[in-house]
Amino acid sequence: MTNPLPLRRTEPAETAIVEALLPEFGSSVIPVHADPAVERLYRKQRLAAAYRLFGRNGYDMGGAGHITVRDPEWPDHFWVNPFGVHFGRIKVSHLMLVSHEGVVVEPPKGVPARLNRAAFAIHSELHKARPDVIAAAHSHSLYGKAWSSLGRLLDPLTQDSAAFYDDHALFEEYSGVVLDASEGEKIAHALGHRKAVILQNHGILTVGHSVEAAVWRYLAMENACQAQLLAEAAGTTKPMSDAVARHTASQVGTEVGALWAFQPYWDVIVAQEPDLLD
């Protein structure tokens, strides 16, 4: 695999870790496109693939859930799926551009332009509050919902779950389906500078500096919820020490690492379901 594009968003420590794990990529590990139209298509393609992956993993209960990506040219606009189209059918042409005021600026092709009001209420506020966030992902996946009912943060029980150590929050003010922007603002405030938030009695939500990072983190956090539920059901758990958890988080919790963790999923879904690029 080659990647001749320059760096987008990274830090020296992140680059060093990825270079150690993936030396063939050198320093150009995060692609960027100078042409907004090219970057827009790049983001939309990965967003469509992300919905397909959510569908495959069963994160599609009742059509609930949403993944958004900020537009590279109009940062106060984001791309999202039209409500009522199964995640497993989403194509690039189905995605629609929505402003932070809730206006569908560019409707989808071939399907009705139905805007999920919960998606708008949550994601518009997240994108406003966090200019660094390019993408955000939320759905009603089983283990995330189950864990959210406990009203607790995840413990650093495994190498994978340590990616979220001291970098996820708990939003405790569940009051029903999020339809008002004020609720989205509260969720954004609870998230703060972190990469994920557990929405009590609701589920989980993750963000990233790319679609790839946000979606990989969702997959990883759902898995971490499942692992902790299983571990606690089996017996007394033994979390990592603070020092070890922080060190592990610095190794496996980076933006760069999350982006490349997503790459094999992208390769498989595009090879098996190329119509998502239509």
KOLDREN-128246 format. One line per 4 residues: their letters; for each residue z, x negated, y negated of N, C-alpha, C. Coordinates in Angstrom, 1 decimal. Layout:
# KOLDREN-128246
a> Z,X,Y,Z,X,Y,Z,X,Y ~ ...;
***
This chain:
# KOLDREN-128246
mtnp> 0.0,-0.9,1.2,0.0,0.0,0.0,0.0,-0.9,-1.2 ~ -0.9,-0.6,-2.2,-0.9,-1.4,-3.4,-0.4,-0.5,-4.6 ~ 0.0,-1.2,-5.6,0.5,-0.5,-6.8,0.3,-1.3,-8.0 ~ -0.9,-1.3,-8.7,-1.2,-2.2,-9.8,-0.6,-1.7,-11.1;
lplr> 0.1,-0.6,-11.1,0.5,0.0,-12.4,1.8,-0.7,-12.9 ~ 2.0,-0.7,-14.2,3.2,-1.3,-14.8,4.4,-0.6,-14.5 ~ 5.6,-1.2,-14.9,6.9,-0.5,-14.7,7.0,0.6,-15.7 ~ 7.7,1.7,-15.3,8.1,2.8,-16.2,9.5,2.7,-16.6;
rtep> 10.4,3.0,-15.7,11.8,3.0,-16.0,12.6,2.3,-15.0 ~ 13.2,1.2,-15.3,14.0,0.5,-14.3,15.0,-0.5,-15.0 ~ 15.9,-1.0,-14.2,16.8,-2.0,-14.7,16.7,-3.2,-13.9 ~ 17.1,-4.4,-14.4,17.0,-5.6,-13.6,17.7,-5.6,-12.2;
aeta> 18.9,-5.0,-12.2,19.6,-4.9,-10.9,18.8,-4.1,-9.9 ~ 18.3,-2.9,-10.4,17.5,-2.1,-9.5,16.3,-2.8,-9.0 ~ 15.6,-3.5,-9.8,14.4,-4.2,-9.4,14.7,-5.2,-8.4 ~ 15.8,-6.0,-8.6,16.2,-7.0,-7.7,16.5,-6.4,-6.3;
ivea> 17.1,-5.3,-6.2,17.4,-4.7,-4.9,16.2,-4.2,-4.2 ~ 15.2,-3.6,-5.0,14.0,-3.1,-4.3,13.1,-4.3,-3.9 ~ 13.1,-5.4,-4.7,12.4,-6.6,-4.4,12.9,-7.2,-3.1 ~ 14.2,-7.1,-2.9,14.8,-7.6,-1.6,14.4,-6.8,-0.4;
llpe> 14.4,-5.4,-0.6,14.1,-4.5,0.5,12.6,-4.4,0.7 ~ 11.8,-4.4,-0.4,10.4,-4.2,-0.4,9.7,-5.3,-1.1 ~ 9.7,-6.5,-0.6,9.1,-7.6,-1.4,7.7,-7.5,-1.7 ~ 6.9,-6.8,-0.9,5.5,-6.7,-1.2,5.1,-5.9,-2.5;
fgss> 6.1,-5.2,-3.0,5.8,-4.4,-4.2,6.1,-5.3,-5.5 ~ 6.8,-6.4,-5.3,7.0,-7.3,-6.5,7.8,-6.5,-7.5 ~ 7.4,-6.7,-8.8,8.1,-6.0,-9.9,7.5,-4.7,-10.3 ~ 6.4,-4.4,-9.8,5.7,-3.2,-10.3,6.0,-2.0,-9.3;
vipv> 7.2,-1.6,-9.3,7.7,-0.6,-8.3,7.6,0.9,-8.8 ~ 7.6,1.1,-10.1,7.5,2.5,-10.6,6.2,2.6,-11.4 ~ 5.3,3.5,-10.9,4.0,3.6,-11.6,4.1,4.4,-12.8 ~ 3.2,4.1,-13.8,3.1,4.8,-15.0,1.6,4.8,-15.4;
hadp> 1.2,5.8,-16.1,-0.2,5.9,-16.6,-0.2,6.1,-18.1 ~ -0.9,5.2,-18.8,-1.0,5.3,-20.2,-1.6,6.6,-20.7 ~ -2.6,7.1,-20.0,-3.3,8.3,-20.3,-2.4,9.5,-19.9 ~ -2.0,10.3,-20.9,-1.1,11.5,-20.5,-1.7,12.4,-19.5;
aver> -3.1,12.6,-19.6,-3.7,13.5,-18.6,-3.6,13.0,-17.2 ~ -3.7,11.7,-17.0,-3.6,11.1,-15.7,-2.1,11.2,-15.2 ~ -1.2,10.8,-16.1,0.2,10.9,-15.8,0.6,12.4,-15.5 ~ 0.1,13.3,-16.2,0.4,14.7,-15.9,-0.1,15.1,-14.5;
lyrk> -1.3,14.7,-14.1,-1.8,15.1,-12.8,-0.9,14.4,-11.8 ~ -0.5,13.2,-12.0,0.3,12.4,-11.1,1.6,13.2,-10.8 ~ 2.3,13.6,-11.9,3.5,14.4,-11.8,3.3,15.7,-11.1 ~ 2.3,16.4,-11.5,2.0,17.7,-10.9,1.7,17.6,-9.4;
qrla> 1.0,16.6,-9.0,0.7,16.4,-7.5,2.0,16.2,-6.8 ~ 2.9,15.4,-7.3,4.2,15.2,-6.6,5.1,16.4,-6.7 ~ 5.0,17.2,-7.7,5.8,18.4,-7.8,5.3,19.4,-6.8 ~ 4.0,19.6,-6.6,3.5,20.5,-5.6,3.9,20.0,-4.2;
aayr> 3.8,18.7,-4.0,4.3,18.2,-2.7,5.8,18.4,-2.5 ~ 6.6,18.3,-3.5,8.0,18.6,-3.4,8.3,20.0,-3.0 ~ 7.5,21.0,-3.5,7.7,22.3,-3.1,7.4,22.5,-1.6 ~ 6.3,21.9,-1.2,5.9,21.9,0.2,7.1,21.4,1.1;
lfgr> 7.6,20.3,0.7,8.7,19.7,1.4,10.0,20.6,1.5 ~ 10.3,21.2,0.3,11.4,22.2,0.3,11.1,23.3,1.3 ~ 9.8,23.8,1.4,9.5,24.8,2.3,9.6,24.4,3.7 ~ 9.2,23.2,4.0,9.3,22.6,5.4,10.8,22.5,5.8;
ngyd> 11.7,22.2,4.9,13.1,22.0,5.2,13.9,23.3,5.2 ~ 13.3,24.4,4.9,14.0,25.7,4.8,14.8,25.9,3.6 ~ 14.4,25.2,2.5,15.1,25.4,1.2,14.4,26.5,0.4 ~ 14.1,27.6,1.0,13.2,28.6,0.4,13.8,30.0,0.6;
mgga> 15.1,30.2,0.8,15.7,31.5,1.1,15.4,32.5,-0.1 ~ 14.7,33.5,0.3,14.4,34.6,-0.7,13.6,34.2,-1.9 ~ 13.0,33.0,-1.8,12.2,32.6,-3.0,13.1,31.9,-4.0 ~ 14.4,31.8,-3.8,15.3,31.1,-4.7,15.1,29.6,-4.8;
ghit> 15.3,29.1,-5.9,15.2,27.6,-6.0,14.0,27.3,-7.0 ~ 14.1,26.1,-7.5,13.1,25.7,-8.5,13.2,24.2,-8.7 ~ 12.0,23.6,-8.9,11.9,22.2,-9.2,11.0,22.1,-10.5 ~ 11.4,21.3,-11.4,10.6,21.2,-12.7,10.3,19.7,-13.0;
vrdp> 9.2,19.5,-13.7,8.9,18.2,-14.2,8.5,18.3,-15.7 ~ 9.0,17.4,-16.5,8.7,17.4,-17.9,7.2,16.9,-18.1 ~ 6.6,17.6,-19.1,5.2,17.2,-19.4,5.2,15.8,-20.1 ~ 4.3,14.9,-19.8,4.3,13.6,-20.4,3.9,13.6,-21.9;
ewpd> 3.1,14.6,-22.3,2.6,14.7,-23.7,3.4,15.6,-24.5 ~ 4.0,16.7,-24.0,4.8,17.6,-24.7,6.2,17.6,-24.0 ~ 7.1,16.8,-24.4,8.4,16.6,-23.7,9.3,17.9,-23.8 ~ 8.9,18.8,-24.7,9.7,20.1,-24.7,9.0,21.2,-23.9;
hfwv> 8.2,20.8,-23.0,7.6,21.7,-22.0,7.8,21.1,-20.6 ~ 7.8,22.0,-19.6,7.9,21.5,-18.3,7.1,22.4,-17.3 ~ 6.7,21.8,-16.2,5.9,22.4,-15.2,6.8,23.0,-14.1 ~ 6.5,24.2,-13.6,7.3,24.8,-12.7,6.5,25.8,-11.8;
npfg> 7.0,26.2,-10.7,6.2,27.1,-9.8,6.3,28.5,-10.3 ~ 5.3,29.3,-10.0,5.3,30.8,-10.3,6.2,31.5,-9.3 ~ 7.1,32.3,-9.8,8.0,33.1,-8.9,7.2,34.0,-7.9 ~ 7.6,34.0,-6.7,7.0,34.9,-5.7,6.0,34.3,-4.8;
vhfg> 5.6,33.0,-5.1,4.7,32.3,-4.2,5.5,31.4,-3.3 ~ 5.4,31.5,-2.0,6.2,30.7,-1.1,6.0,29.2,-1.3 ~ 7.1,28.5,-1.2,7.0,27.0,-1.5,6.0,26.4,-0.6 ~ 5.8,26.9,0.6,4.9,26.2,1.6,3.4,26.5,1.2;
rikv> 3.2,27.3,0.2,1.8,27.5,-0.3,1.5,26.9,-1.6 ~ 2.4,26.4,-2.3,2.2,25.9,-3.6,1.2,24.8,-3.7 ~ 0.2,24.9,-4.7,-0.8,23.9,-4.9,-0.6,23.4,-6.4 ~ -1.3,22.3,-6.7,-1.3,21.8,-8.1,-1.7,22.9,-9.0;
shlm> -2.8,23.7,-8.6,-3.3,24.7,-9.5,-2.4,25.9,-9.7 ~ -1.4,26.0,-8.9,-0.4,27.1,-9.0,0.7,26.8,-10.0 ~ 0.8,25.6,-10.4,1.9,25.2,-11.3,1.6,25.7,-12.7 ~ 2.7,26.1,-13.5,2.5,26.6,-14.8,3.3,25.8,-15.8;
lvsh> 2.8,25.7,-17.0,3.5,25.0,-18.1,4.3,25.9,-18.9 ~ 5.6,25.7,-19.1,6.5,26.5,-19.8,7.2,25.8,-21.0 ~ 7.3,26.4,-22.1,7.9,25.7,-23.2,9.4,26.0,-23.1 ~ 10.2,25.2,-23.9,11.7,25.4,-23.9,12.1,26.7,-24.5;
egvv> 11.1,27.5,-25.1,11.4,28.8,-25.6,11.1,29.9,-24.5 ~ 10.6,29.5,-23.4,10.3,30.4,-22.3,8.9,31.0,-22.4 ~ 8.0,30.4,-23.1,6.6,30.8,-23.2,5.7,30.1,-22.2 ~ 5.0,30.9,-21.4,4.1,30.3,-20.4,2.8,29.8,-21.2;
vepp> 2.8,28.5,-21.5,1.7,28.0,-22.3,0.4,27.8,-21.5 ~ 0.5,27.4,-20.3,-0.6,27.3,-19.4,-0.3,28.0,-18.1 ~ -0.9,29.2,-17.8,-0.6,29.9,-16.6,-1.2,29.3,-15.4 ~ -0.7,29.7,-14.2,-1.2,29.2,-12.9,-2.6,29.8,-12.7;
kgvp> -3.3,29.2,-11.8,-4.6,29.7,-11.4,-4.5,30.4,-10.0 ~ -5.0,31.6,-9.9,-5.1,32.3,-8.6,-3.9,33.0,-8.2 ~ -2.8,33.0,-9.0,-1.6,33.7,-8.6,-1.0,34.2,-9.9 ~ -0.2,35.3,-9.9,0.4,35.8,-11.1,1.4,34.8,-11.8;
arln> 1.4,34.9,-13.1,2.2,34.0,-13.9,3.6,34.5,-14.1 ~ 4.4,34.6,-13.0,5.7,35.1,-13.0,6.7,34.0,-13.2 ~ 7.5,34.0,-14.3,8.5,33.0,-14.6,9.8,33.4,-14.0 ~ 10.4,32.5,-13.2,11.7,32.7,-12.7,12.7,32.5,-13.8;
raaf> 13.4,33.6,-14.2,14.3,33.5,-15.4,15.4,32.5,-15.1 ~ 15.9,32.5,-13.9,17.0,31.5,-13.6,16.5,30.1,-13.7 ~ 15.3,29.8,-13.3,14.7,28.5,-13.4,14.6,28.1,-14.9 ~ 14.1,29.0,-15.7,14.0,28.7,-17.1,15.4,28.5,-17.8;
aihs> 16.4,29.4,-17.4,17.7,29.3,-18.1,18.4,28.0,-17.7 ~ 18.2,27.5,-16.5,18.9,26.3,-16.1,18.1,25.0,-16.6 ~ 16.8,25.0,-16.2,16.0,23.8,-16.4,15.7,23.5,-17.9 ~ 15.5,24.6,-18.7,15.2,24.3,-20.1,16.4,23.6,-20.8;
elhk> 17.6,24.0,-20.4,18.8,23.4,-21.0,19.0,22.0,-20.5 ~ 18.7,21.8,-19.2,18.9,20.5,-18.7,17.9,19.5,-19.4 ~ 16.7,19.9,-19.5,15.7,19.0,-20.1,16.0,18.8,-21.6 ~ 16.6,19.8,-22.3,17.0,19.6,-23.7,18.1,18.6,-23.8;
arpd> 19.1,18.8,-22.9,20.3,17.9,-23.0,20.1,16.5,-22.5 ~ 19.1,16.3,-21.6,18.9,15.0,-21.0,17.5,14.5,-21.2 ~ 17.2,13.9,-22.3,15.8,13.4,-22.6,15.3,12.4,-21.5 ~ 16.2,11.8,-20.8,15.9,10.8,-19.8,15.5,11.5,-18.5;
viaa> 15.8,12.7,-18.3,15.5,13.4,-17.1,14.0,13.9,-17.1 ~ 13.3,13.4,-16.2,11.9,13.8,-16.0,11.8,15.0,-15.1 ~ 12.6,15.1,-14.1,12.5,16.2,-13.1,13.9,16.6,-12.7 ~ 14.0,17.9,-12.3,15.3,18.5,-11.8,14.9,19.4,-10.6;
ahsh> 15.8,19.4,-9.6,15.6,20.2,-8.4,16.9,21.0,-8.0 ~ 16.6,22.2,-7.7,17.7,23.1,-7.2,17.2,24.1,-6.3 ~ 18.0,24.4,-5.2,17.6,25.5,-4.3,18.9,26.0,-3.6 ~ 18.7,27.0,-2.7,19.8,27.5,-2.0,19.8,27.1,-0.6;
slyg> 19.8,25.8,-0.4,19.8,25.2,1.0,21.2,25.4,1.6 ~ 21.2,25.5,2.9,22.4,25.9,3.7,23.6,25.1,3.5 ~ 23.5,23.8,3.7,24.7,22.9,3.7,25.2,22.7,2.2 ~ 24.2,22.7,1.3,24.7,22.6,-0.1,25.4,23.8,-0.5;
kaws> 25.0,25.0,-0.1,25.7,26.2,-0.4,27.1,26.2,0.3 ~ 27.1,25.8,1.6,28.4,25.8,2.3,29.4,24.8,1.6 ~ 28.9,23.6,1.3,29.8,22.7,0.6,30.3,23.2,-0.7 ~ 29.4,23.8,-1.5,29.7,24.3,-2.8,30.9,25.3,-2.8;
slgr> 31.0,26.0,-1.7,32.1,27.0,-1.6,33.5,26.4,-1.6 ~ 33.6,25.1,-1.3,34.9,24.4,-1.2,35.4,24.0,-2.6 ~ 34.5,23.9,-3.6,34.9,23.5,-4.9,35.4,22.1,-5.0 ~ 34.7,21.2,-4.3,35.1,19.7,-4.2,33.9,18.8,-4.4;
lldp> 34.1,17.6,-4.9,33.1,16.6,-4.9,33.0,16.0,-3.5 ~ 31.8,15.4,-3.3,31.6,14.7,-2.0,32.4,13.4,-1.9 ~ 32.9,13.0,-0.7,33.6,11.8,-0.5,32.5,10.7,-0.1 ~ 32.8,9.4,-0.3,31.9,8.4,0.1,32.2,8.1,1.6;
ltqd> 31.7,8.9,2.5,31.9,8.8,3.9,30.9,7.9,4.6 ~ 29.7,7.9,4.1,28.6,7.1,4.7,27.8,6.3,3.6 ~ 27.0,5.4,4.1,26.2,4.6,3.2,25.3,5.6,2.3 ~ 24.8,6.6,3.0,23.9,7.5,2.3,24.6,8.3,1.2;
saaf> 25.8,8.9,1.6,26.5,9.7,0.6,27.1,8.9,-0.5 ~ 27.3,7.6,-0.3,27.8,6.7,-1.4,26.9,6.6,-2.6 ~ 25.6,7.0,-2.4,24.7,7.0,-3.5,25.1,7.9,-4.6 ~ 26.0,8.9,-4.3,26.5,9.9,-5.3,27.9,9.6,-5.7;
yddh> 28.4,8.5,-5.3,29.8,8.1,-5.6,30.0,8.0,-7.1 ~ 30.9,8.7,-7.7,31.3,8.7,-9.1,30.0,9.0,-10.0 ~ 29.1,9.7,-9.4,27.8,10.0,-10.1,27.3,11.4,-9.9 ~ 28.3,12.3,-9.5,28.0,13.7,-9.4,29.2,14.5,-10.0;
alfe> 28.9,15.7,-10.4,29.9,16.6,-11.0,30.1,17.9,-10.3 ~ 31.1,18.6,-10.7,31.4,20.0,-10.2,31.3,21.0,-11.3 ~ 30.5,22.0,-11.2,30.5,23.1,-12.1,31.2,24.3,-11.5 ~ 32.3,24.7,-12.1,33.2,25.6,-11.4,33.1,27.1,-12.0;
eysg> 32.3,27.3,-13.0,32.3,28.6,-13.7,31.2,29.5,-13.1 ~ 31.1,29.7,-11.8,30.1,30.7,-11.3,30.4,32.1,-11.8 ~ 29.4,32.7,-12.3,29.6,34.1,-12.8,28.4,35.0,-12.5 ~ 27.7,34.6,-11.4,26.5,35.5,-11.0,25.2,34.7,-11.2;
vvld> 24.1,35.4,-11.0,22.8,34.7,-11.2,22.6,34.2,-12.6 ~ 22.2,33.0,-12.7,22.0,32.4,-14.1,20.8,32.9,-14.7 ~ 21.0,33.8,-15.7,19.8,34.4,-16.4,19.9,34.1,-17.9 ~ 21.0,33.6,-18.4,21.2,33.4,-19.8,21.2,31.9,-20.1;
aseg> 20.6,31.5,-21.2,20.5,30.1,-21.5,21.9,29.4,-21.7 ~ 22.9,30.3,-22.1,24.2,29.7,-22.3,24.8,29.2,-21.0 ~ 24.5,29.8,-19.9,24.9,29.4,-18.6,24.3,28.1,-18.3 ~ 22.9,28.0,-18.6,22.2,26.7,-18.3,22.8,25.6,-19.2;
ekia> 23.2,25.9,-20.4,23.8,24.9,-21.3,25.2,24.4,-20.7 ~ 25.9,25.3,-20.1,27.2,24.9,-19.4,27.0,24.0,-18.2 ~ 25.9,24.3,-17.5,25.6,23.5,-16.3,25.2,22.1,-16.8 ~ 24.3,22.1,-17.8,23.9,20.8,-18.4,25.1,20.0,-18.8;
halg> 26.1,20.6,-19.5,27.2,19.9,-20.0,28.1,19.4,-18.8 ~ 28.2,20.2,-17.7,28.9,19.7,-16.6,28.2,18.5,-15.9 ~ 26.9,18.5,-15.8,26.1,17.4,-15.3,26.4,16.2,-16.1 ~ 26.4,16.3,-17.4,26.6,15.1,-18.2,25.5,14.1,-18.0;
hrka> 25.9,12.8,-17.8,25.0,11.7,-17.6,24.7,11.5,-16.1 ~ 25.2,12.3,-15.3,25.1,12.0,-13.8,23.8,12.4,-13.2 ~ 23.7,12.1,-11.9,22.4,12.4,-11.2,22.4,13.7,-10.4 ~ 23.6,14.3,-10.3,23.7,15.6,-9.5,24.9,16.4,-9.9;
vilq> 24.9,17.7,-9.6,26.0,18.5,-9.9,26.1,19.6,-8.7 ~ 27.3,19.8,-8.3,27.6,20.8,-7.3,27.9,22.1,-8.1 ~ 27.2,23.1,-7.8,27.4,24.4,-8.5,28.3,25.3,-7.6 ~ 29.5,25.4,-7.9,30.5,26.1,-7.0,30.0,27.5,-6.7;
nhgi> 30.1,27.8,-5.4,29.7,29.1,-4.9,28.2,29.4,-5.1 ~ 27.4,28.3,-5.2,26.0,28.5,-5.6,25.1,27.5,-4.8 ~ 25.3,26.2,-5.0,24.5,25.2,-4.3,24.6,23.9,-5.0 ~ 23.5,23.1,-4.9,23.5,21.8,-5.5,22.2,21.6,-6.4;
ltvg> 22.3,20.7,-7.3,21.2,20.4,-8.3,21.2,18.9,-8.5 ~ 20.0,18.3,-8.5,19.8,16.9,-8.7,18.8,16.7,-9.8 ~ 18.8,15.5,-10.4,17.9,15.1,-11.5,17.5,13.7,-11.2 ~ 16.3,13.3,-11.9,15.9,11.9,-11.8,14.9,11.6,-12.9;
hsve> 14.6,10.3,-13.0,13.6,9.8,-13.9,12.2,10.0,-13.4 ~ 12.0,10.6,-12.3,10.7,11.0,-11.7,10.9,12.1,-10.8 ~ 9.8,12.8,-10.4,9.9,13.9,-9.4,10.4,13.3,-8.1 ~ 9.9,12.2,-7.8,10.3,11.6,-6.5,11.8,11.4,-6.4;
aavw> 12.4,10.8,-7.5,13.8,10.5,-7.4,14.6,11.8,-7.4 ~ 14.3,12.8,-8.2,15.0,14.1,-8.2,15.0,14.8,-6.8 ~ 13.8,14.8,-6.2,13.6,15.5,-4.9,14.2,14.7,-3.8 ~ 14.1,13.4,-3.8,14.8,12.6,-2.7,16.3,12.8,-2.8;
ryla> 16.8,12.8,-4.0,18.2,13.0,-4.2,18.7,14.4,-3.7 ~ 17.8,15.4,-3.9,18.2,16.7,-3.3,18.3,16.6,-1.8 ~ 17.2,16.0,-1.2,17.2,15.9,0.3,18.5,15.1,0.7 ~ 18.8,14.0,0.0,19.9,13.2,0.4,21.3,13.9,0.2;
mena> 21.4,14.6,-0.9,22.6,15.3,-1.1,22.9,16.5,-0.2 ~ 21.8,17.2,0.2,21.9,18.2,1.2,22.4,17.6,2.5 ~ 21.8,16.4,2.9,22.2,15.7,4.1,23.7,15.3,4.0 ~ 24.1,14.8,2.8,25.5,14.3,2.6,26.5,15.5,2.8;
cqaq> 26.1,16.7,2.3,26.9,17.8,2.5,27.1,18.2,3.9 ~ 25.9,18.1,4.7,26.0,18.4,6.1,26.8,17.4,6.8 ~ 26.7,16.1,6.5,27.4,15.1,7.2,28.9,15.3,7.0 ~ 29.3,15.6,5.7,30.8,15.7,5.5,31.3,17.0,6.2;
llae> 30.6,18.1,6.2,31.0,19.3,6.8,31.2,19.0,8.3 ~ 30.3,18.3,8.9,30.4,17.9,10.4,31.6,17.0,10.6 ~ 31.7,16.0,9.8,32.8,15.0,9.9,34.2,15.7,9.8 ~ 34.3,16.5,8.8,35.7,17.1,8.6,36.0,18.1,9.7;
aagt> 34.9,18.8,10.3,35.1,19.7,11.4,35.5,18.9,12.7 ~ 35.1,17.6,12.8,35.4,16.9,14.0,36.8,16.2,13.9 ~ 37.3,15.9,12.7,38.6,15.2,12.7,38.9,14.7,11.3 ~ 39.8,13.7,11.2,40.2,13.2,9.9,39.2,12.1,9.5;
tkpm> 38.6,12.2,8.3,37.6,11.3,7.8,38.3,10.1,7.2 ~ 37.5,9.0,7.1,37.9,7.7,6.6,37.0,7.3,5.5 ~ 37.1,7.7,4.3,36.2,7.4,3.2,36.3,5.9,2.9 ~ 35.2,5.4,2.3,35.2,4.0,1.8,36.2,3.8,0.7;
sdav> 36.6,2.5,0.5,37.4,2.2,-0.6,36.6,2.3,-1.9 ~ 37.2,2.4,-3.0,36.5,2.5,-4.3,35.6,1.4,-4.5 ~ 36.0,0.1,-4.2,35.2,-1.0,-4.5,33.9,-1.0,-3.6 ~ 34.1,-0.7,-2.3,33.0,-0.7,-1.4,32.0,0.5,-1.8;
arht> 32.6,1.6,-2.1,31.7,2.8,-2.5,30.9,2.5,-3.8 ~ 31.5,1.8,-4.8,30.8,1.5,-6.0,29.7,0.4,-5.7 ~ 30.0,-0.5,-4.9,29.0,-1.6,-4.5,27.8,-0.9,-3.8 ~ 28.1,0.0,-2.8,27.1,0.6,-2.0,26.2,1.5,-2.9;
asqv> 26.9,2.2,-3.9,26.2,3.1,-4.8,25.2,2.3,-5.6 ~ 25.6,1.0,-6.0,24.7,0.2,-6.8,23.5,-0.3,-6.0 ~ 23.6,-0.2,-4.7,22.5,-0.6,-3.8,21.6,0.5,-3.4 ~ 22.1,1.7,-3.2,21.3,2.8,-2.6,21.2,4.0,-3.6;
gtev> 21.8,3.9,-4.7,21.8,5.1,-5.6,20.9,4.9,-6.8 ~ 20.0,4.0,-6.9,19.2,3.7,-8.0,17.9,4.6,-8.1 ~ 17.4,4.6,-9.3,16.1,5.4,-9.6,15.0,4.8,-8.7 ~ 14.9,3.5,-8.7,13.8,2.8,-8.0,13.9,3.1,-6.5;
galw> 15.1,3.0,-6.0,15.3,3.2,-4.6,15.0,4.7,-4.2 ~ 15.4,5.6,-5.0,15.1,7.0,-4.8,13.6,7.3,-4.8 ~ 12.9,6.7,-5.7,11.4,6.9,-5.8,10.8,6.4,-4.5 ~ 11.1,5.2,-4.0,10.5,4.7,-2.8,11.0,5.4,-1.5;
afqp> 12.2,6.0,-1.6,12.6,6.8,-0.4,11.8,8.0,-0.2 ~ 11.2,8.5,-1.3,10.4,9.7,-1.3,9.0,9.4,-0.8 ~ 8.5,8.2,-0.9,7.1,7.8,-0.7,6.7,8.2,0.8 ~ 7.4,7.9,1.8,6.9,8.3,3.2,6.7,9.8,3.3;
ywdv> 7.6,10.6,2.6,7.4,12.1,2.7,6.1,12.5,2.0 ~ 5.8,11.9,0.9,4.6,12.1,0.2,3.4,11.8,1.0 ~ 3.4,10.6,1.7,2.3,10.2,2.5,2.0,11.2,3.6 ~ 3.1,11.7,4.3,3.0,12.6,5.4,2.5,14.0,4.9;
ivaq> 3.1,14.5,3.9,2.7,15.9,3.5,1.3,15.9,2.9 ~ 0.8,14.9,2.2,-0.5,14.9,1.7,-1.5,14.7,2.8 ~ -1.2,13.9,3.8,-2.1,13.7,5.0,-2.2,15.0,5.8 ~ -1.1,15.7,6.0,-1.1,16.9,6.8,-1.5,18.2,6.1;
epdl> -1.3,18.3,4.7,-1.6,19.5,4.0,-2.3,19.1,2.7 ~ -3.5,18.5,2.8,-4.2,18.0,1.6,-4.6,19.1,0.6 ~ -4.5,20.4,1.0,-4.9,21.5,0.1,-3.8,21.6,-1.0 ~ -2.7,21.0,-0.9,-1.7,21.1,-2.0,-2.2,20.4,-3.2;
ld> -3.2,19.5,-3.1,-3.7,18.8,-4.3,-4.8,19.6,-5.0 ~ -5.2,20.8,-4.5,-6.2,21.6,-5.1,-5.7,22.2,-6.5;
***
